Amino acid sequence: MAHKEDAYIATPSTDDLWLEEDKGLLSQRLSTSRLSFYRESLHVFGLVAIASILIGTLAGIKLSPFLSDEVCADPSLGIWSPANDLIKYKTVTFESYFLGHEDSPWTRAPKESKDALWDSIYEFGISGISENEASNLLNETLTSPNDPDTYMIQLEVFHLIHCLNMLRKVVYPDQYPELWSYHDNGTINHDTRQAVHIDHCVDALRQSIVCNADVTPISFIENRLGRGIFPDVTATHVCRNFDEIVGWAKAHEVRDYQGKHLH
Protein backbone atom coordinates (compact mmCIF):
# COMPACT_ATOMS: atom_id res chain seq x y z
CA MET A 1 0.00 0.00 0.00
CA ALA A 2 1.52 3.09 -1.12
CA HIS A 3 1.86 5.89 1.44
CA LYS A 4 0.88 9.34 0.31
CA GLU A 5 3.21 11.99 1.73
CA ASP A 6 1.41 14.86 3.31
CA ALA A 7 2.34 18.23 1.78
CA TYR A 8 4.17 20.50 4.32
CA ILE A 9 3.21 24.15 4.39
CA ALA A 10 5.46 26.34 6.55
CA THR A 11 3.38 28.65 8.67
CA PRO A 12 4.98 31.46 10.64
CA SER A 13 4.96 31.16 14.36
CA THR A 14 3.55 33.85 16.60
CA ASP A 15 7.07 34.97 17.51
CA ASP A 16 7.94 35.34 13.83
CA LEU A 17 4.90 37.48 13.23
CA TRP A 18 5.78 39.81 16.12
CA LEU A 19 9.36 40.09 14.83
CA GLU A 20 8.24 41.06 11.35
CA GLU A 21 5.80 43.59 12.78
CA ASP A 22 8.52 45.12 14.94
CA LYS A 23 10.79 45.40 11.90
CA GLY A 24 8.07 47.14 9.96
CA LEU A 25 7.35 49.58 12.76
CA LEU A 26 11.07 50.31 13.22
CA SER A 27 11.49 50.93 9.50
CA GLN A 28 8.48 53.20 9.52
CA ARG A 29 9.82 55.11 12.53
CA LEU A 30 13.25 55.55 10.84
CA SER A 31 11.64 56.79 7.64
CA THR A 32 9.47 59.21 9.58
CA SER A 33 12.49 60.39 11.60
CA ARG A 34 14.58 61.00 8.46
CA LEU A 35 11.72 62.83 6.79
CA SER A 36 11.24 65.00 9.87
CA PHE A 37 14.98 65.74 10.01
CA TYR A 38 15.04 66.72 6.33
CA ARG A 39 11.99 68.92 6.75
CA GLU A 40 13.47 70.67 9.79
CA SER A 41 16.80 71.14 8.01
CA LEU A 42 15.12 72.65 4.98
CA HIS A 43 13.09 74.89 7.28
CA VAL A 44 16.23 76.14 9.05
CA PHE A 45 18.11 76.66 5.80
CA GLY A 46 15.14 78.52 4.39
CA LEU A 47 14.98 80.84 7.40
CA VAL A 48 18.72 81.52 7.16
CA ALA A 49 18.45 82.31 3.46
CA ILE A 50 15.49 84.65 4.00
CA ALA A 51 17.27 86.42 6.87
CA SER A 52 20.40 86.85 4.75
CA ILE A 53 18.40 88.36 1.91
CA LEU A 54 16.58 90.74 4.26
CA ILE A 55 19.80 91.85 5.98
CA GLY A 56 21.52 92.36 2.65
CA THR A 57 18.57 94.32 1.32
CA LEU A 58 18.37 96.57 4.38
CA ALA A 59 22.10 97.16 4.34
CA GLY A 60 21.95 97.99 0.67
CA ILE A 61 19.10 100.44 1.23
CA LYS A 62 21.05 102.22 3.96
CA LEU A 63 24.55 102.25 2.44
CA SER A 64 24.15 102.08 -1.32
CA PRO A 65 23.79 105.87 -1.86
CA PHE A 66 27.20 106.36 -0.27
CA LEU A 67 29.04 103.53 -2.06
CA SER A 68 30.22 103.16 -5.63
CA ASP A 69 27.87 101.11 -7.79
CA GLU A 70 30.74 99.24 -9.41
CA VAL A 71 32.95 96.71 -7.68
CA CYS A 72 36.40 98.26 -7.82
CA ALA A 73 39.88 96.92 -7.17
CA ASP A 74 40.59 99.93 -4.95
CA PRO A 75 38.44 99.76 -1.79
CA SER A 76 39.38 103.35 -0.95
CA LEU A 77 36.97 104.35 -3.72
CA GLY A 78 34.11 102.70 -1.85
CA ILE A 79 32.79 106.04 -0.58
CA TRP A 80 31.08 107.93 -3.37
CA SER A 81 32.92 110.83 -4.98
CA PRO A 82 32.13 112.63 -8.24
CA ALA A 83 35.75 112.01 -9.26
CA ASN A 84 35.76 108.23 -8.69
CA ASP A 85 35.25 107.41 -12.35
CA LEU A 86 38.30 109.49 -13.30
CA ILE A 87 40.77 107.49 -11.26
CA LYS A 88 43.57 105.97 -13.32
CA TYR A 89 46.90 104.59 -12.19
CA LYS A 90 50.49 104.93 -13.27
CA THR A 91 53.94 104.11 -11.90
CA VAL A 92 56.05 107.04 -10.71
CA THR A 93 59.62 107.00 -9.44
CA PHE A 94 59.93 109.59 -6.71
CA GLU A 95 62.68 112.18 -6.88
CA SER A 96 65.05 112.43 -3.92
CA TYR A 97 65.88 116.15 -3.95
CA PHE A 98 68.36 115.43 -1.16
CA LEU A 99 72.10 115.40 -0.65
CA GLY A 100 73.89 114.91 -3.94
CA HIS A 101 70.74 115.54 -5.97
CA GLU A 102 69.36 118.63 -7.64
CA ASP A 103 67.28 121.10 -5.65
CA SER A 104 63.50 120.79 -5.74
CA PRO A 105 61.65 123.55 -7.59
CA TRP A 106 58.89 123.08 -5.00
CA THR A 107 61.07 124.18 -2.09
CA ARG A 108 64.43 125.66 -3.16
CA ALA A 109 63.39 127.89 -6.07
CA PRO A 110 62.90 131.68 -5.72
CA LYS A 111 59.84 132.59 -3.66
CA GLU A 112 57.66 133.88 -6.51
CA SER A 113 58.45 130.86 -8.67
CA LYS A 114 57.63 128.21 -6.08
CA ASP A 115 54.53 130.08 -4.87
CA ALA A 116 53.16 130.03 -8.42
CA LEU A 117 54.04 126.34 -8.75
CA TRP A 118 52.15 125.42 -5.60
CA ASP A 119 49.14 127.57 -6.47
CA SER A 120 48.91 125.84 -9.85
CA ILE A 121 48.00 122.49 -8.27
CA TYR A 122 45.30 123.45 -5.77
CA GLU A 123 44.05 127.04 -5.98
CA PHE A 124 40.97 125.79 -7.86
CA GLY A 125 40.17 123.34 -5.07
CA ILE A 126 36.55 124.34 -4.30
CA SER A 127 34.28 122.38 -6.65
CA GLY A 128 30.58 122.55 -7.49
CA ILE A 129 28.26 119.60 -8.06
CA SER A 130 24.54 119.25 -8.76
CA GLU A 131 21.82 118.59 -6.20
CA ASN A 132 21.42 115.07 -7.57
CA GLU A 133 25.14 114.39 -7.15
CA ALA A 134 25.11 115.94 -3.69
CA SER A 135 22.43 113.46 -2.63
CA ASN A 136 25.09 110.72 -2.91
CA LEU A 137 27.42 112.36 -0.40
CA LEU A 138 28.05 110.59 2.87
CA ASN A 139 28.05 113.98 4.64
CA GLU A 140 25.68 116.78 3.66
CA THR A 141 27.11 119.98 2.19
CA LEU A 142 26.00 123.56 1.53
CA THR A 143 25.21 125.41 -1.65
CA SER A 144 27.32 128.21 -3.06
CA PRO A 145 26.47 131.63 -1.55
CA ASN A 146 25.87 132.97 -5.06
CA ASP A 147 24.21 129.93 -6.65
CA PRO A 148 21.63 127.87 -4.75
CA ASP A 149 21.78 125.15 -7.42
CA THR A 150 25.49 124.49 -6.93
CA TYR A 151 26.58 122.36 -4.00
CA MET A 152 30.13 122.92 -2.80
CA ILE A 153 32.69 120.23 -2.05
CA GLN A 154 36.46 120.02 -1.92
CA LEU A 155 38.33 116.88 -2.86
CA GLU A 156 40.53 115.87 0.07
CA VAL A 157 43.71 115.93 -2.00
CA PHE A 158 43.46 119.71 -2.48
CA HIS A 159 42.86 120.32 1.21
CA LEU A 160 45.99 118.32 2.01
CA ILE A 161 48.06 120.16 -0.59
CA HIS A 162 46.92 123.43 0.96
CA CYS A 163 48.10 122.14 4.34
CA LEU A 164 51.43 120.97 3.00
CA ASN A 165 51.96 124.31 1.30
CA MET A 166 51.33 126.11 4.59
CA LEU A 167 53.89 123.93 6.36
CA ARG A 168 56.35 124.64 3.55
CA LYS A 169 55.98 128.33 4.25
CA VAL A 170 56.36 127.81 7.99
CA VAL A 171 59.93 126.53 7.58
CA TYR A 172 60.85 129.76 5.75
CA PRO A 173 59.85 132.44 8.31
CA ASP A 174 62.15 134.94 6.60
CA GLN A 175 60.09 134.64 3.39
CA TYR A 176 56.67 134.30 5.04
CA PRO A 177 56.84 136.29 8.29
CA GLU A 178 53.06 136.81 8.28
CA LEU A 179 52.53 133.24 9.43
CA TRP A 180 53.94 133.90 12.87
CA SER A 181 53.08 136.22 15.74
CA TYR A 182 55.51 136.96 18.55
CA HIS A 183 55.31 137.85 22.20
CA ASP A 184 57.01 141.00 23.45
CA ASN A 185 59.98 138.92 24.59
CA GLY A 186 60.52 137.62 21.06
CA THR A 187 59.14 134.10 21.54
CA ILE A 188 56.53 132.68 19.15
CA ASN A 189 52.88 132.98 20.13
CA HIS A 190 51.41 129.49 19.58
CA ASP A 191 47.91 130.51 20.66
CA THR A 192 46.93 132.48 17.56
CA ARG A 193 44.35 131.26 15.05
CA GLN A 194 47.14 130.87 12.51
CA ALA A 195 49.14 128.67 14.89
CA VAL A 196 46.08 126.49 15.52
CA HIS A 197 45.58 126.26 11.74
CA ILE A 198 49.15 125.05 11.35
CA ASP A 199 48.61 122.40 14.04
CA HIS A 200 45.45 121.28 12.24
CA CYS A 201 47.40 120.86 9.02
CA VAL A 202 50.07 118.75 10.71
CA ASP A 203 47.41 116.42 12.06
CA ALA A 204 45.43 116.30 8.81
CA LEU A 205 48.56 115.12 6.99
CA ARG A 206 49.30 112.62 9.75
CA GLN A 207 45.82 111.10 9.47
CA SER A 208 45.99 110.93 5.68
CA ILE A 209 49.43 109.30 5.65
CA VAL A 210 48.35 106.71 8.20
CA CYS A 211 45.05 106.14 6.36
CA ASN A 212 46.73 105.50 3.01
CA ALA A 213 49.71 103.68 4.57
CA ASP A 214 51.92 103.41 1.48
CA VAL A 215 53.71 100.06 1.72
CA THR A 216 56.06 100.57 -1.24
CA PRO A 217 59.42 99.00 -0.26
CA ILE A 218 62.34 101.43 0.05
CA SER A 219 65.69 99.76 -0.63
CA PHE A 220 69.02 100.60 0.96
CA ILE A 221 72.09 101.71 -0.97
CA GLU A 222 75.58 102.89 -0.25
CA ASN A 223 75.62 106.64 0.06
CA ARG A 224 77.24 108.24 -2.98
CA LEU A 225 79.32 110.43 -0.69
CA GLY A 226 80.80 107.34 0.96
CA ARG A 227 79.20 107.99 4.34
CA GLY A 228 77.56 104.61 4.88
CA ILE A 229 74.37 102.80 3.88
CA PHE A 230 71.16 104.80 3.63
CA PRO A 231 67.60 104.34 2.34
CA ASP A 232 67.12 105.02 -1.37
CA VAL A 233 64.03 107.23 -1.34
CA THR A 234 63.83 107.24 -5.15
CA ALA A 235 61.45 104.27 -4.98
CA THR A 236 58.90 103.50 -7.67
CA HIS A 237 55.26 103.79 -6.58
CA VAL A 238 51.85 103.06 -8.09
CA CYS A 239 50.08 106.43 -8.10
CA ARG A 240 46.74 107.83 -9.10
CA ASN A 241 46.90 110.05 -12.15
CA PHE A 242 46.81 113.46 -10.50
CA ASP A 243 46.40 115.32 -13.81
CA GLU A 244 42.99 113.68 -14.35
CA ILE A 245 41.80 114.86 -10.92
CA VAL A 246 43.14 118.38 -11.52
CA GLY A 247 41.29 118.51 -14.83
CA TRP A 248 37.99 117.59 -13.15
CA ALA A 249 38.49 120.15 -10.37
CA LYS A 250 39.26 122.95 -12.82
CA ALA A 251 36.15 122.13 -14.84
CA HIS A 252 33.97 122.22 -11.70
CA GLU A 253 35.58 125.17 -9.90
CA VAL A 254 33.31 127.43 -7.85
CA ARG A 255 34.88 130.69 -8.90
CA ASP A 256 32.89 133.07 -6.73
CA TYR A 257 33.71 131.43 -3.41
CA GLN A 258 36.11 133.42 -1.22
CA GLY A 259 35.66 131.69 2.12
CA LYS A 260 32.91 134.08 3.21
CA HIS A 261 30.97 133.58 6.41
CA LEU A 262 27.58 132.15 5.54
CA HIS A 263 25.49 134.17 8.02
Buried (B, 14 or more C-beta within 10 A) or exposed (E): EEEEEEEEEEEEEEEEEEEEEEEEEEEEEEEEEEEEEEEEEEEEEEEEEEEEEEEEEEEEEEEEEEBBEEEEEEEEBBBBBBBBEBBEEEEBEBEBBEEEEEEBEBEEBEEEEBBEBBEEBBBBBBBBBEEEBBEBBEEEEEBBBEEEEBBBBBBEBBBBBBBBBBEBBBEEEEEBEEBBBEEEEEEEEEEEEBBEEBEEBEEBBEEBEEEEEEEEEEEEEEEEEEEEEBEBBBBEEEBBBEEBBBEBBEEBBBEEBEEEEEE
